[in-house]
Amino acid sequence: MTRIAVEGQATRSHPAERGTVNLHVAFSGTLRNDVVDQVARTHTILVEQVKEHVLAGAAERWDADSVHSYVYDDRVKSSHAGGKQRVRRFRASARLSVTFRDFEALSTWLADVMDVDGVEIDRITWDLTDDTRKALQAEARIEAAEETVVRAQSYADALGLGPVAPVAIYEAGLRGGGNGGGNGPVYAMRAASMADTDGGAHVELQPRDIDVEITLSADYEAGVGAEG
């Protein structure tokens, strides 16, 4: 009786269904109250816009879970003997995250906020809905498991061992001594480019398809003599 250990892999690709924008509003200056007011005023305007997108169904959710402020010293040129002097400055920032389901609305909104003073876009991440991801994972698991059968039987046939029988199957990272890798979806995206349309400012987004990958390893036994 011979034990054969094999690996099976499968990938399912699907267009992105959600786009999440992470941005923050930041201002700095010498007067604390002015800086705080600028951040609060701009952040409030953005939140109101986001709420409208959610009500319209273009966005799915939003959150604004962090505010930061700090004091720092800046060295600026002094009129005295060409030297420099320290100036106490204040900086405040507030973050905002919005998840869109309508990518056209996302593109238009991005073009608008990029033109607002104090707004900095950190990143855009792409995702699938939970239902889509689960469906793709289920399909990929079946294909990966079937691949382990084919590979194990190929080795058994090459060695003249006859049919194989499954002993155990492991998801990535669960086999002892494995590398601990997971089976999470792989998110790939293409850099956004700017474009103008007749309808006004617009950011052209072209996210790549999202890959959902499954990796399995399995043990099979072969070479068991037939009864009789």
N, C-alpha and C positions, 0 to 999 in steps of 0.2 A: 504494500500500500504506500502510495507516494502523495505527499501534500504539495499542492501548488498554490502559491500566493501571487495574486495579480492585482492590478489597479484598473479602474474604469473612470472615464471622464466624459462629461457632456456639458455643452453650453447652449443656452437659449438667449437670443438677442431680441430686444424689443425697443421701439422708440420711447424716449423719455415721456413721461406723463405729467410730471410735476417739476417746476423750477423754483428753487428757493433763493431769494436775494438776501444777502447779509450786508448791511451797511451801517455806517455810524455818522452822526452829526457831531462835528468838533469845531470849536472856536477858541482862540486864545487872545489875550489882551492884557492891558495893565490894570483895568478896572474889573474886579470880580463880578459885580452885579451886571455889568454890561455883557460880560462873557456868558454868564448863566442865562440871562434873558435871551440872548441870541440863540443859544442851544435850545432852550425851552420853546421859543417861538417857532423855529424851523422844524423841530421834532414834532410839535403839535400839528403843524400843517401836513407833514408826511403821514402821520397817523390817521388824520381825517381822510386823506386820499386813499389810504389802505383800507379803511373801514368801508368806503364806498365801493371799492373793488370786491370786497368780501360780500357785501349786500347784493352786488350785481352778479355774483357767481363766478367772476373771473379769478378771484383768489380764494384759497381754501382756509387759510388761517394766518395769523400774525402774532408776533410777540415782541415785547420791548422790555427785556429783563435786566438791563444793567445801565447804570449811570456812573460816570467817573469824573473826578475833578482833582486837580493838584496844582501846586505852586512850584515855579522854577525860576532860576535866575538866568537872564540872558545878557550877554556882553555886547554892548553896542558902542559904536564910535562916539567919542566925546569931543566936544569943540575945544577942549583945553589941551594944548600941546599934542594934538593928534593921538591921544590915548584912548582907552576904552573904559567904560563904566558899567557896573552891574545894574540891571533893571529887573525889578521883581515883576513877574508875569503870572497870569492865571490861565489855566486851560481846563475846559470842561467838555465832556462828550457823552452821547447817549446812543445806544445801539437799537437797531430795528431789524427784524427778520420777517420776511413775507413769502409765503408759498403760493405760487400761481398755478392754476390749471389751464388758463388761457394764455398761450405764449405770445399771441399778438398783443394782448393787453399788457403783458410783461414787457415786451419790447418798447411799446409806446411810453409806458411809465418810466422805464430806465432812461430813455432819452430826456424825459422831463426832469428827473431828479439829478441827472448828471450836469444839468445847467444851473443847479441851485448852489449858491455859495455855502461852504461848510459841509457839504455832503460828500462822503467818501464811500465808494462801493468796495467792500472787502472781497466778495466772491459770489459766484452763483453755483449752486449744486443742483444736480439733476437726479430724479428718483422715479420710481414706479409706484403705483398704488399697491396696497397690501394684497389685494385679490389677484392682481396680475403677477406679482412676484411669487406668491404661493403657487399659482397655476404653472408658472415656468419652472419653478423648483421641482414640482411633482413630475413634470415631463422629463426634466433632466435626470432626476433620480432613476426613473425607469430605464432611460437610455444608458446611463452609467452602469447600472446593475446588469443590463443585458450585455454590455461590453465585457464585463468581467467573465461572464459565462463563455462568450466566444473566445476570449484570450486563453482562459484556462483549458478549454477543450482543444484549442490549437496546440498547446504545449503537450497535452496528453496524447493527441494523435501523433505528434512528431516522435514521441517516445514509445508509441505502441502500447499505451496504458489503458485504452478503452474509455468508456464514458466517465465523466467527472460528477461528483456529488458535492453540493455546497456544505461547508462546515460553519463558516462565520463570515459576516460582512460588517465593515466598519466605515463610518463616516470619517471625513478628514479630521485628524487630530485625536481620534479615539483609540486607534491601535497603539498598544504599548510601544514606547520608543519612537513615536511619530514626532513630526515637527510642530504639532499643535496648530497647524493652519486651519482656517475656517472655510466655510462654504458660502460666505457672504457674496452678494452680487457685486460685480465690478462696474464701477461708474466711470465712463469715459466721456469726455466732452471736447468740443472744438472751441477754440478761442472765438469770442464774439467780435464782429467787425461792424464798423459804423456805415450807415447808408442813409440817404435822404429819399423820401418818397413825396409824391404830390400831396399826400395827406398830412405832411408835417414831419418833424423830427422822428426818427425811428432807429432803433438799434437792431441790426439783423443778427438773430441768434440761430445757430445751427448745431444743437447738441447731437453728438453721436449716439447711436443706439446703446442701450445699457445691456451688458452681458451678465447673465446669471449663470454661474458655473457651479457644478457639482463634481466632487471627486470622492470616489469610494475605493476601498481596498477589500479584497475578499480572499478567503481560504477555501480551496476545494481539495477533495481527496480523489485519487484515481488509482487504478491498479488493483481494485478489489476483485478477486476471482469470482466468477459466476457460480451460483449454487448448482449442485448436481454436476 
